[in-house]
Amino acid sequence: MTVATFMIGDPVRLKTLDTVATAVEKLMSAGYMALPVVDTEGRFAGMFSVFSVFRLVLPRVAILDDVMPDLSFVHDTVDDSRQRFKDVKDQPVGSHCEPRGPVVHPETDITQALLLLYRSHGNLPVVDARTHRLVGVVSHRDAMTLLAKA
């Protein structure tokens, strides 16, 4: 069985020129943790997630990987985070999406997709291997639904 048999075709997506504010609205209204981002030709450009938003609003020192495990010395307030959001909300989401990460193709075997879901803890964009256009998404929910079928 391949990804094509259970992916969500034509998924909700963001465009690289959409603003960060638009991306946040779509994430919240759709109830998703992450959305794929495509360029003007529909090619996959990356993923934008709630974690992308958190990265934008946290103090810079907080996002230094494994350097600052304790931020008790930082005296930021929620207003500081809101201000950082205001500073970036009109910027294009393409500047802040995660371009790296696993992708699958419609012909990818389900076992490989399950392994990538397990490792990545996020949705998998499904891209056409030749054109790199986004054709679908595989979510944890889709995989669980498939597995639960008797």
N, C-alpha and C positions, 0 to 999 in steps of 0.2 A: 504494500500500500504506500502511496506517495502523499506528499503534502497537498497536492492538487485536489485530493479527494476530501479534505476536511478544512482547508483554509477558508478564511473569510475573504471573498473576492471584492474588489472595489471598496477598500476600507476607508473610514474617516481618515483624512490626512491633512497635513499642513503644507503650505508652500513656503519656499525659502524666503520669500519677500513678505510673508505674513508677519505681523508684529508679535513681540513677546506677549503683549496683552491679549491679542487675538488667540494665541496658542493657549494661554491660561484659561480663557473663556471656553475654548473647545474642550480642553482637558476636563474642566469642571462640569460642563453641561453634558458631556458624553459619559462621564464617570470613569474615564480611563486613567491609568497611571502614566501611559506614554503613547505618543502618536508618531507615525512615520512622517518624515519631511521629504518633499520632492521638489525638484527644480522645475523650471518652466516647461521642460519637455516631458515631465512625469518621471524622470530618473530619480532613483532613491538617493537622498543626500545624507540621511542620518535619522536619529530618533531624538525627539524632544520629550522630556518627562517631567514629572513633579520634582525629581531630583535635580534636573537642569535648573528649575526655578529656585530650589533651595541653594544650589551652587551660586546663583546670581545674587541672592539676598543675604547670604552669610558673610561675616567679616572675612576678608582674604586669608587671614591666618588660620581660620577654621578649616579651610579646604586644602591645606598643605597635607598631603597624605602621610599619615602616621607620624607627623612631626609634633603636632599639638593634640595629644589625646585629652587634655583637660583645658577647658577654656574659662576656668573660674576667674582668671585675671581680666577677661574681656567684659566690659561693662556696657555692652550694647543693649538697646531696648527694642521693643517691637517697632517703635517709630523709626529707629535707624534702619531696620530691615525694610520697612515700608518705603522709606526714602530711597534705598538702593533699588527697590522694585520700580519706583517712579522714574529713576534715572535710566532704566533699561527698557521700560515697557513699550516704547515706540521703536526700538531697534528691531531689525529683521531677525526672525527666529533662526534663519539659516546660519547666522553668525554664532549661535549658541547651541545648535544641535550636536549630538554625539555622532560623528561620522564613522567611528569604529564600532565594532560589535558584530555579532554573528548575523548572517543573512542565510536564507535558504532559497531554493528554487522550486518551482512546481514539481519537478521530478525527483526532489530529495526524498529519500526513504524515511518513513515515519520514525524508525528507531533513531536515526541521526537527528531528526527534529526533536524528539523527546530528550535526547542527550543535551542538545543545545538549550532547550528550555530549562532543563535541570541546572545546567552550568550558569546560564545567564540571568536567571530569575526575572526575565522580561519577555515581552512579546517578540516574536521573530518576524521581521519583514520578509515577504516573499517577493523576489525580484526575478525578472526574466534574465536568464543567463547571458543572452546575446545583447539585449538592448539596455539592460540594467534598469528597466522601468519597473516601478512598483506594481505588482499585480494582486497582492493580497497580504494578509497578516495571519499568523498562527499564534493564538493566545493559549495560556495555560488552561483556560476554561474550555476552549475548543478541544484540546488534547484530553482533558478529563472527561468531557462528554463522549468523545470517541471511545475511550477506554471503558466507560461505564455501560456502553451499549451491550446488551446480552446477545 
